[in-house]
Amino acid sequence: MPYRSRRSRSASTAASSACAPRRRLAGFATARAAPGGTTVVEIPAPRRAAQIWDAESDAWHTVQGRYRLRAGRSYADLRVEATCDAL
């Protein structure tokens, strides 16, 4: 399950992302591997994972910046990490 969180925040994006949750579930998948085995799982991170709802404009707004994507068996067991930029 990958979770995304803001890596850094500039003053210009601080106000627009003030209501955004610190972490949110960005996608999920299930996989099985034999004991001691490995498997590859691809989980796309949709653009919506970097967006918040703007009630004034009645539309989704992309909060630009660097995001940390973390994946693991559960929220308490996140073993893999990567970063990406939302433009």
N, C-alpha and C positions, 0 to 999 in steps of 0.2 A: 504494500500500500504506500504510494508516494504521498508525502505531505509537502506542501510548499510553504515557505515563510520568507518574509522580506529580509534580505541580507543587509542592506543599508538604506537609509532614507534621507533624501535631501530636504531642505526647507520647503521647496516648491511642491513636493509630493506629500509632505507631512499632513497638510490640511486635507487633501483629497483622500488620503488613506486612513484618516483618523478613525473612521467607523469600520474599517476592514478588520477581520479577525487576524490575530497574530499568526495562527496556523490554520490551514484548512486542508481537507482531503481533496486531492487533485485527481485521483483516479485509483483504480484497483484492479487486480487480476488474481486468479488462483493458479497454482502450479503444484505439480507433484514430482518428486524425485525419489529414486530408490535410496535406501540407507547408504550414506557415504557418497551418493551421486550428486550431480549438479544438473541444473537446467537453466535455460535463458528465458527470461520473461521481458517482453516489451510492454510498457505502459505509456501511452501518449499523454502528454500534459497539455490539455486544451487551453487556448487563449483565455477562456472564461476563468481559469484559475488565477489569473492576474488582474481580474476586473472586479469592480464594486458597482453596486446599483446607485445611480445618481437620481434621487427622487425629483430634484428640480428640473432636470432635463428629460426625465422619464426614459432614461437609457443607461446602458452599461458603459462604464468608463474604465479604460485600461490604466492601471497605476504603473507607470514606467519605472524601471530600476532593475537591480540585480536580485534574483530570487535563489534561494537554496532549496533544492529538491532532495528529499530524504525518503528512503524506502526500506521496508523491513517487514517482519511478520506481524507486527502490531505497532501502535503508537509508542509503546514503551520499549520496543525492540527494533530501532531504526539502525540498520547496519551499513547502508550504502548512501553516499551523498554526492551530489553534483550541483553546479550552479548554472543558471541561464539568465539571459537578459530579456525583459519584456519591453518592447518598443512601441 
